[in-house]
Amino acid sequence: MSLSNSHASNLTNLMNEPDVFPEELVFLLRNEEKNINNLKEKIEKEKSRVENDFAVFRAEIDHILEDVKISIQA
């Protein structure tokens, strides 16, 4: 189950209110928020790496096709 940005921001606001949540729960929620943000960053880095890998593969395939085209024409 995921929280939308507005729900997450409401939860963050509630966590900042004194006496709404026990201190231990606030600690756990803040850690989870940090873990989720770290995971999002890792996912974005991995997406970027995969996109770069596919760009390299595409360029290699283009070069191979160009070589085959030249050899067929020769």
C-alpha positions in Angstrom: 0.0 0.0 0.0 1.5 3.3 -1.0 0.8 6.8 0.3 0.1 9.6 -2.1 2.2 12.7 -1.7 -0.6 14.6 0.1 -1.1 11.7 2.6 2.6 11.4 3.2 2.9 15.2 3.8 -0.1 15.0 6.2 1.6 12.2 8.0 4.8 14.2 8.2 2.8 17.2 9.6 1.2 14.9 12.2 4.6 13.5 13.2 5.8 17.0 14.0 2.8 17.7 16.3 3.7 17.0 19.9 1.8 14.3 21.7 0.1 12.9 18.6 2.3 9.9 18.3 4.5 8.2 20.8 8.2 9.1 20.4 9.1 5.6 19.4 6.5 5.6 16.7 7.7 8.9 15.3 11.3 7.5 15.3 10.1 4.5 13.3 8.1 6.6 10.9 11.0 8.9 10.3 13.3 6.0 9.7 10.9 4.5 7.2 10.5 7.8 5.4 14.3 7.9 5.1 14.4 4.3 3.9 11.7 5.0 1.3 13.6 8.1 0.0 16.8 6.1 -0.2 15.1 3.4 -2.1 13.5 5.9 -4.5 17.0 7.4 -5.2 18.4 3.9 -5.8 15.6 3.1 -8.2 16.2 6.4 -10.1 19.9 5.7 -10.4 19.2 2.1 -11.6 16.7 3.4 -14.2 19.3 5.9 -15.5 21.9 3.1 -15.7 19.5 0.8 -17.6 18.6 3.7 -20.0 22.4 4.3 -20.6 23.0 0.6 -21.2 20.2 0.4 -23.7 21.6 3.5 -25.5 25.0 1.8 -25.7 23.4 -1.4 -27.0 21.4 0.5 -29.6 24.6 2.3 -30.8 26.5 -1.1 -31.1 23.6 -2.6 -33.1 23.6 0.5 -35.4 27.3 0.0 -36.0 26.9 -3.7 -36.7 24.1 -3.0 -39.1 26.2 -0.3 -40.9 29.1 -2.8 -41.2 26.8 -5.4 -42.6 25.3 -2.9 -45.1 28.8 -1.9 -46.2 29.9 -5.5 -46.7 26.8 -6.4 -48.6 27.3 -3.4 -50.9 30.9 -4.3 -51.6 
